Amino acid sequence: MADKQEMTFEEAFQALEKAAEALRSGKLGLEESIEVYDNSILYYQRCRQILDGAKQKILKYDPTTDETEEFDR
């Protein structure tokens, strides 16, 4: 698996989903659950980092004025 800071959004999101599935299964021991949880936090942070970066690149277009402005959610 790639370094978590080098993962694409899709890779990190898929790993996050897999971690959530493993935690919900109830089949993990305590130590393994803690490790999976800790990794899931890193996957979440990577997804958030990518989304925040994308948000900074998105501009909102106003066809009535023919102008763009920063996207503000």
Biopython code that builds the backbone (N, CA, C, O; Angstrom):
import numpy as np
from Bio.PDB.StructureBuilder import StructureBuilder

atoms = [
    (1, "MET", "N", (0.842, -1.173, 0.000)),
    (1, "MET", "CA", (0.000, 0.000, 0.000)),
    (1, "MET", "C", (0.890, 1.240, 0.000)),
    (1, "MET", "O", (1.941, 1.262, 0.642)),
    (2, "ALA", "N", (0.468, 2.249, -0.712)),
    (2, "ALA", "CA", (1.229, 3.493, -0.793)),
    (2, "ALA", "C", (1.238, 4.207, 0.557)),
    (2, "ALA", "O", (0.359, 4.006, 1.395)),
    (3, "ASP", "N", (2.249, 5.039, 0.740)),
    (3, "ASP", "CA", (2.298, 5.881, 1.922)),
    (3, "ASP", "C", (0.994, 6.670, 1.996)),
    (3, "ASP", "O", (0.515, 7.167, 0.976)),
    (4, "LYS", "N", (0.420, 6.789, 3.177)),
    (4, "LYS", "CA", (-0.887, 7.434, 3.319)),
    (4, "LYS", "C", (-0.892, 8.859, 2.782)),
    (4, "LYS", "O", (-1.918, 9.322, 2.284)),
    (5, "GLN", "N", (0.236, 9.564, 2.874)),
    (5, "GLN", "CA", (0.299, 10.930, 2.368)),
    (5, "GLN", "C", (0.437, 10.989, 0.848)),
    (5, "GLN", "O", (0.331, 12.066, 0.260)),
    (6, "GLU", "N", (0.671, 9.853, 0.213)),
    (6, "GLU", "CA", (0.804, 9.798, -1.241)),
    (6, "GLU", "C", (-0.427, 9.176, -1.900)),
    (6, "GLU", "O", (-0.509, 9.118, -3.127)),
    (7, "MET", "N", (-1.379, 8.712, -1.096)),
    (7, "MET", "CA", (-2.561, 8.044, -1.637)),
    (7, "MET", "C", (-3.436, 9.030, -2.401)),
    (7, "MET", "O", (-3.520, 10.210, -2.062)),
    (8, "THR", "N", (-4.084, 8.513, -3.442)),
    (8, "THR", "CA", (-5.090, 9.317, -4.126)),
    (8, "THR", "C", (-6.335, 9.354, -3.239)),
    (8, "THR", "O", (-6.437, 8.612, -2.262)),
    (9, "PHE", "N", (-7.266, 10.217, -3.589)),
    (9, "PHE", "CA", (-8.512, 10.289, -2.828)),
    (9, "PHE", "C", (-9.216, 8.937, -2.854)),
    (9, "PHE", "O", (-9.702, 8.453, -1.831)),
    (10, "GLU", "N", (-9.263, 8.339, -4.039)),
    (10, "GLU", "CA", (-9.971, 7.068, -4.189)),
    (10, "GLU", "C", (-9.332, 5.967, -3.340)),
    (10, "GLU", "O", (-10.038, 5.171, -2.721)),
    (11, "GLU", "N", (-8.005, 5.921, -3.312)),
    (11, "GLU", "CA", (-7.312, 4.911, -2.507)),
    (11, "GLU", "C", (-7.583, 5.119, -1.015)),
    (11, "GLU", "O", (-7.872, 4.167, -0.290)),
    (12, "ALA", "N", (-7.489, 6.361, -0.570)),
    (12, "ALA", "CA", (-7.705, 6.660, 0.847)),
    (12, "ALA", "C", (-9.153, 6.398, 1.242)),
    (12, "ALA", "O", (-9.418, 5.871, 2.323)),
    (13, "PHE", "N", (-10.086, 6.763, 0.374)),
    (13, "PHE", "CA", (-11.506, 6.559, 0.682)),
    (13, "PHE", "C", (-11.834, 5.072, 0.739)),
    (13, "PHE", "O", (-12.574, 4.626, 1.616)),
    (14, "GLN", "N", (-11.276, 4.302, -0.203)),
    (14, "GLN", "CA", (-11.504, 2.856, -0.201)),
    (14, "GLN", "C", (-10.914, 2.223, 1.061)),
    (14, "GLN", "O", (-11.536, 1.349, 1.663)),
    (15, "ALA", "N", (-9.721, 2.658, 1.463)),
    (15, "ALA", "CA", (-9.100, 2.132, 2.679)),
    (15, "ALA", "C", (-9.932, 2.513, 3.904)),
    (15, "ALA", "O", (-10.063, 1.721, 4.838)),
    (16, "LEU", "N", (-10.491, 3.720, 3.901)),
    (16, "LEU", "CA", (-11.344, 4.165, 5.003)),
    (16, "LEU", "C", (-12.601, 3.308, 5.093)),
    (16, "LEU", "O", (-13.015, 2.916, 6.184)),
    (17, "GLU", "N", (-13.207, 3.020, 3.944)),
    (17, "GLU", "CA", (-14.395, 2.154, 3.933)),
    (17, "GLU", "C", (-14.059, 0.749, 4.433)),
    (17, "GLU", "O", (-14.824, 0.156, 5.193)),
    (18, "LYS", "N", (-12.914, 0.223, 4.003)),
    (18, "LYS", "CA", (-12.496, -1.116, 4.429)),
    (18, "LYS", "C", (-12.250, -1.148, 5.944)),
    (18, "LYS", "O", (-12.597, -2.123, 6.611)),
    (19, "ALA", "N", (-11.654, -0.086, 6.479)),
    (19, "ALA", "CA", (-11.412, -0.005, 7.923)),
    (19, "ALA", "C", (-12.739, 0.031, 8.679)),
    (19, "ALA", "O", (-12.897, -0.636, 9.701)),
    (20, "ALA", "N", (-13.679, 0.806, 8.175)),
    (20, "ALA", "CA", (-14.987, 0.895, 8.828)),
    (20, "ALA", "C", (-15.685, -0.464, 8.828)),
    (20, "ALA", "O", (-16.286, -0.865, 9.825)),
    (21, "GLU", "N", (-15.597, -1.158, 7.707)),
    (21, "GLU", "CA", (-16.178, -2.505, 7.619)),
    (21, "GLU", "C", (-15.557, -3.449, 8.646)),
    (21, "GLU", "O", (-16.260, -4.196, 9.326)),
    (22, "ALA", "N", (-14.229, -3.403, 8.746)),
    (22, "ALA", "CA", (-13.524, -4.282, 9.684)),
    (22, "ALA", "C", (-13.925, -3.971, 11.118)),
    (22, "ALA", "O", (-14.117, -4.885, 11.921)),
    (23, "LEU", "N", (-14.054, -2.699, 11.444)),
    (23, "LEU", "CA", (-14.438, -2.320, 12.809)),
    (23, "LEU", "C", (-15.876, -2.737, 13.113)),
    (23, "LEU", "O", (-16.177, -3.176, 14.223)),
    (24, "ARG", "N", (-16.760, -2.601, 12.129)),
    (24, "ARG", "CA", (-18.167, -2.980, 12.334)),
    (24, "ARG", "C", (-18.339, -4.487, 12.436)),
    (24, "ARG", "O", (-19.309, -4.958, 13.031)),
    (25, "SER", "N", (-17.425, -5.243, 11.870)),
    (25, "SER", "CA", (-17.587, -6.700, 11.833)),
    (25, "SER", "C", (-17.554, -7.320, 13.226)),
    (25, "SER", "O", (-18.159, -8.367, 13.458)),
    (26, "GLY", "N", (-16.852, -6.677, 14.150)),
    (26, "GLY", "CA", (-16.744, -7.220, 15.492)),
    (26, "GLY", "C", (-15.788, -8.399, 15.590)),
    (26, "GLY", "O", (-15.730, -9.062, 16.626)),
    (27, "LYS", "N", (-15.046, -8.667, 14.539)),
    (27, "LYS", "CA", (-14.153, -9.824, 14.514)),
    (27, "LYS", "C", (-12.717, -9.477, 14.900)),
    (27, "LYS", "O", (-11.863, -10.363, 14.939)),
    (28, "LEU", "N", (-12.438, -8.228, 15.180)),
    (28, "LEU", "CA", (-11.079, -7.805, 15.511)),
    (28, "LEU", "C", (-10.870, -7.803, 17.021)),
    (28, "LEU", "O", (-11.785, -7.516, 17.793)),
    (29, "GLY", "N", (-9.669, -8.124, 17.414)),
    (29, "GLY", "CA", (-9.314, -8.002, 18.823)),
    (29, "GLY", "C", (-9.095, -6.537, 19.173)),
    (29, "GLY", "O", (-9.114, -5.672, 18.297)),
    (30, "LEU", "N", (-8.890, -6.266, 20.433)),
    (30, "LEU", "CA", (-8.741, -4.892, 20.890)),
    (30, "LEU", "C", (-7.558, -4.191, 20.233)),
    (30, "LEU", "O", (-7.706, -3.084, 19.715)),
    (31, "GLU", "N", (-6.401, -4.813, 20.249)),
    (31, "GLU", "CA", (-5.203, -4.185, 19.692)),
    (31, "GLU", "C", (-5.356, -3.931, 18.199)),
    (31, "GLU", "O", (-4.994, -2.867, 17.697)),
    (32, "GLU", "N", (-5.897, -4.922, 17.499)),
    (32, "GLU", "CA", (-6.095, -4.763, 16.061)),
    (32, "GLU", "C", (-7.141, -3.679, 15.774)),
    (32, "GLU", "O", (-6.995, -2.917, 14.819)),
    (33, "SER", "N", (-8.170, -3.609, 16.578)),
    (33, "SER", "CA", (-9.194, -2.569, 16.417)),
    (33, "SER", "C", (-8.590, -1.177, 16.599)),
    (33, "SER", "O", (-8.901, -0.250, 15.851)),
    (34, "ILE", "N", (-7.730, -1.046, 17.594)),
    (34, "ILE", "CA", (-7.084, 0.246, 17.838)),
    (34, "ILE", "C", (-6.199, 0.626, 16.657)),
    (34, "ILE", "O", (-6.190, 1.779, 16.228)),
    (35, "GLU", "N", (-5.458, -0.343, 16.135)),
    (35, "GLU", "CA", (-4.582, -0.080, 14.980)),
    (35, "GLU", "C", (-5.403, 0.318, 13.751)),
    (35, "GLU", "O", (-5.053, 1.270, 13.054)),
    (36, "VAL", "N", (-6.484, -0.401, 13.487)),
    (36, "VAL", "CA", (-7.346, -0.090, 12.348)),
    (36, "VAL", "C", (-7.969, 1.292, 12.536)),
    (36, "VAL", "O", (-8.041, 2.074, 11.588)),
    (37, "TYR", "N", (-8.413, 1.593, 13.738)),
    (37, "TYR", "CA", (-8.994, 2.910, 14.030)),
    (37, "TYR", "C", (-7.965, 4.017, 13.801)),
    (37, "TYR", "O", (-8.269, 5.022, 13.158)),
    (38, "ASP", "N", (-6.758, 3.841, 14.320)),
    (38, "ASP", "CA", (-5.706, 4.847, 14.138)),
    (38, "ASP", "C", (-5.419, 5.080, 12.659)),
    (38, "ASP", "O", (-5.257, 6.220, 12.226)),
    (39, "ASN", "N", (-5.356, 3.998, 11.888)),
    (39, "ASN", "CA", (-5.136, 4.136, 10.449)),
    (39, "ASN", "C", (-6.306, 4.828, 9.770)),
    (39, "ASN", "O", (-6.114, 5.611, 8.840)),
    (40, "SER", "N", (-7.517, 4.543, 10.233)),
    (40, "SER", "CA", (-8.688, 5.170, 9.615)),
    (40, "SER", "C", (-8.663, 6.682, 9.804)),
    (40, "SER", "O", (-9.120, 7.421, 8.931)),
    (41, "ILE", "N", (-8.138, 7.146, 10.925)),
    (41, "ILE", "CA", (-7.998, 8.589, 11.147)),
    (41, "ILE", "C", (-7.054, 9.180, 10.104)),
    (41, "ILE", "O", (-7.313, 10.263, 9.579)),
    (42, "LEU", "N", (-5.970, 8.485, 9.801)),
    (42, "LEU", "CA", (-5.022, 8.958, 8.790)),
    (42, "LEU", "C", (-5.650, 8.950, 7.399)),
    (42, "LEU", "O", (-5.407, 9.868, 6.615)),
    (43, "TYR", "N", (-6.451, 7.936, 7.076)),
    (43, "TYR", "CA", (-7.139, 7.899, 5.788)),
    (43, "TYR", "C", (-8.126, 9.068, 5.685)),
    (43, "TYR", "O", (-8.209, 9.738, 4.656)),
    (44, "TYR", "N", (-8.863, 9.296, 6.763)),
    (44, "TYR", "CA", (-9.805, 10.418, 6.786)),
    (44, "TYR", "C", (-9.072, 11.739, 6.570)),
    (44, "TYR", "O", (-9.515, 12.572, 5.779)),
    (45, "GLN", "N", (-7.961, 11.934, 7.265)),
    (45, "GLN", "CA", (-7.200, 13.173, 7.127)),
    (45, "GLN", "C", (-6.697, 13.360, 5.707)),
    (45, "GLN", "O", (-6.688, 14.479, 5.195)),
    (46, "ARG", "N", (-6.275, 12.267, 5.060)),
    (46, "ARG", "CA", (-5.811, 12.357, 3.672)),
    (46, "ARG", "C", (-6.965, 12.758, 2.757)),
    (46, "ARG", "O", (-6.793, 13.616, 1.892)),
    (47, "CYS", "N", (-8.131, 12.152, 2.936)),
    (47, "CYS", "CA", (-9.304, 12.527, 2.139)),
    (47, "CYS", "C", (-9.631, 13.999, 2.340)),
    (47, "CYS", "O", (-9.880, 14.721, 1.375)),
    (48, "ARG", "N", (-9.630, 14.436, 3.577)),
    (48, "ARG", "CA", (-9.938, 15.830, 3.905)),
    (48, "ARG", "C", (-8.923, 16.776, 3.271)),
    (48, "ARG", "O", (-9.292, 17.829, 2.752)),
    (49, "GLN", "N", (-7.649, 16.404, 3.313)),
    (49, "GLN", "CA", (-6.586, 17.211, 2.728)),
    (49, "GLN", "C", (-6.814, 17.393, 1.221)),
    (49, "GLN", "O", (-6.676, 18.498, 0.696)),
    (50, "ILE", "N", (-7.155, 16.326, 0.550)),
    (50, "ILE", "CA", (-7.387, 16.389, -0.896)),
    (50, "ILE", "C", (-8.621, 17.230, -1.202)),
    (50, "ILE", "O", (-8.603, 18.049, -2.121)),
    (51, "LEU", "N", (-9.691, 17.031, -0.437)),
    (51, "LEU", "CA", (-10.911, 17.806, -0.664)),
    (51, "LEU", "C", (-10.699, 19.294, -0.390)),
    (51, "LEU", "O", (-11.205, 20.141, -1.127)),
    (52, "ASP", "N", (-9.960, 19.609, 0.657)),
    (52, "ASP", "CA", (-9.675, 21.014, 0.956)),
    (52, "ASP", "C", (-8.861, 21.649, -0.165)),
    (52, "ASP", "O", (-9.092, 22.801, -0.530)),
    (53, "GLY", "N", (-7.901, 20.891, -0.714)),
    (53, "GLY", "CA", (-7.105, 21.396, -1.826)),
    (53, "GLY", "C", (-7.952, 21.630, -3.063)),
    (53, "GLY", "O", (-7.760, 22.616, -3.773)),
    (54, "ALA", "N", (-8.882, 20.733, -3.322)),
    (54, "ALA", "CA", (-9.768, 20.881, -4.482)),
    (54, "ALA", "C", (-10.683, 22.080, -4.303)),
    (54, "ALA", "O", (-10.950, 22.809, -5.258)),
    (55, "LYS", "N", (-11.160, 22.285, -3.098)),
    (55, "LYS", "CA", (-12.054, 23.412, -2.822)),
    (55, "LYS", "C", (-11.371, 24.735, -3.127)),
    (55, "LYS", "O", (-12.016, 25.668, -3.605)),
    (56, "GLN", "N", (-10.084, 24.826, -2.860)),
    (56, "GLN", "CA", (-9.347, 26.054, -3.117)),
    (56, "GLN", "C", (-9.218, 26.336, -4.613)),
    (56, "GLN", "O", (-8.967, 27.474, -5.009)),
    (57, "LYS", "N", (-9.388, 25.312, -5.441)),
    (57, "LYS", "CA", (-9.241, 25.468, -6.881)),
    (57, "LYS", "C", (-10.558, 25.756, -7.592)),
    (57, "LYS", "O", (-10.561, 26.134, -8.764)),
    (58, "ILE", "N", (-11.667, 25.582, -6.896)),
    (58, "ILE", "CA", (-12.979, 25.703, -7.523)),
    (58, "ILE", "C", (-13.431, 27.163, -7.495)),
    (58, "ILE", "O", (-13.373, 27.833, -6.464)),
    (59, "LEU", "N", (-13.877, 27.628, -8.645)),
    (59, "LEU", "CA", (-14.432, 28.970, -8.751)),
    (59, "LEU", "C", (-15.902, 28.858, -9.114)),
    (59, "LEU", "O", (-16.313, 27.943, -9.828)),
    (60, "LYS", "N", (-16.679, 29.792, -8.620)),
    (60, "LYS", "CA", (-18.103, 29.835, -8.914)),
    (60, "LYS", "C", (-18.316, 30.843, -10.040)),
    (60, "LYS", "O", (-17.818, 31.967, -9.975)),
    (61, "TYR", "N", (-19.044, 30.446, -11.053)),
    (61, "TYR", "CA", (-19.292, 31.305, -12.204)),
    (61, "TYR", "C", (-20.690, 31.896, -12.100)),
    (61, "TYR", "O", (-21.659, 31.175, -11.860)),
    (62, "ASP", "N", (-20.793, 33.219, -12.281)),
    (62, "ASP", "CA", (-22.081, 33.906, -12.275)),
    (62, "ASP", "C", (-22.375, 34.342, -13.707)),
    (62, "ASP", "O", (-21.779, 35.302, -14.197)),
    (63, "PRO", "N", (-23.287, 33.645, -14.381)),
    (63, "PRO", "CA", (-23.554, 33.966, -15.786)),
    (63, "PRO", "C", (-24.183, 35.344, -15.989)),
    (63, "PRO", "O", (-24.079, 35.911, -17.077)),
    (64, "THR", "N", (-24.823, 35.881, -14.975)),
    (64, "THR", "CA", (-25.449, 37.200, -15.137)),
    (64, "THR", "C", (-24.422, 38.323, -15.188)),
    (64, "THR", "O", (-24.652, 39.346, -15.834)),
    (65, "THR", "N", (-23.299, 38.142, -14.518)),
    (65, "THR", "CA", (-22.247, 39.161, -14.530)),
    (65, "THR", "C", (-21.033, 38.720, -15.336)),
    (65, "THR", "O", (-20.125, 39.514, -15.582)),
    (66, "ASP", "N", (-21.015, 37.453, -15.747)),
    (66, "ASP", "CA", (-19.895, 36.864, -16.478)),
    (66, "ASP", "C", (-18.603, 36.933, -15.672)),
    (66, "ASP", "O", (-17.520, 37.117, -16.227)),
    (67, "GLU", "N", (-18.731, 36.782, -14.356)),
    (67, "GLU", "CA", (-17.572, 36.839, -13.468)),
    (67, "GLU", "C", (-17.468, 35.553, -12.657)),
    (67, "GLU", "O", (-18.437, 34.811, -12.498)),
    (68, "THR", "N", (-16.277, 35.318, -12.158)),
    (68, "THR", "CA", (-16.062, 34.177, -11.262)),
    (68, "THR", "C", (-15.655, 34.697, -9.901)),
    (68, "THR", "O", (-15.092, 35.784, -9.768)),
    (69, "GLU", "N", (-15.954, 33.896, -8.895)),
    (69, "GLU", "CA", (-15.533, 34.218, -7.529)),
    (69, "GLU", "C", (-15.204, 32.921, -6.825)),
    (69, "GLU", "O", (-15.591, 31.843, -7.274)),
    (70, "GLU", "N", (-14.486, 33.030, -5.716)),
    (70, "GLU", "CA", (-14.125, 31.840, -4.969)),
    (70, "GLU", "C", (-15.362, 31.121, -4.470)),
    (70, "GLU", "O", (-16.354, 31.737, -4.078)),
    (71, "PHE", "N", (-15.276, 29.799, -4.495)),
    (71, "PHE", "CA", (-16.355, 28.968, -3.989)),
    (71, "PHE", "C", (-16.332, 29.027, -2.476)),
    (71, "PHE", "O", (-15.310, 28.739, -1.853)),
    (72, "ASP", "N", (-17.451, 29.399, -1.885)),
    (72, "ASP", "CA", (-17.558, 29.440, -0.429)),
    (72, "ASP", "C", (-18.772, 28.632, -0.049)),
    (72, "ASP", "O", (-19.913, 29.021, -0.296)),
    (73, "ARG", "N", (-18.502, 27.522, 0.544)),
    (73, "ARG", "CA", (-19.581, 26.601, 0.904)),
    (73, "ARG", "C", (-20.450, 27.182, 1.917)),
    (73, "ARG", "O", (-21.415, 26.547, 2.341)),
]
sb = StructureBuilder()
sb.init_structure("model")
sb.init_model(0)
sb.init_chain("A")
sb.init_seg("    ")
for serial, (resi, resn, name, xyz) in enumerate(atoms, 1):
    if name == "N":
        sb.init_residue(resn, " ", resi, " ")
    sb.init_atom(name, np.array(xyz, "f"), 0.0, 1.0, " ", f" {name:<3s}", serial, name[0])
structure = sb.get_structure()
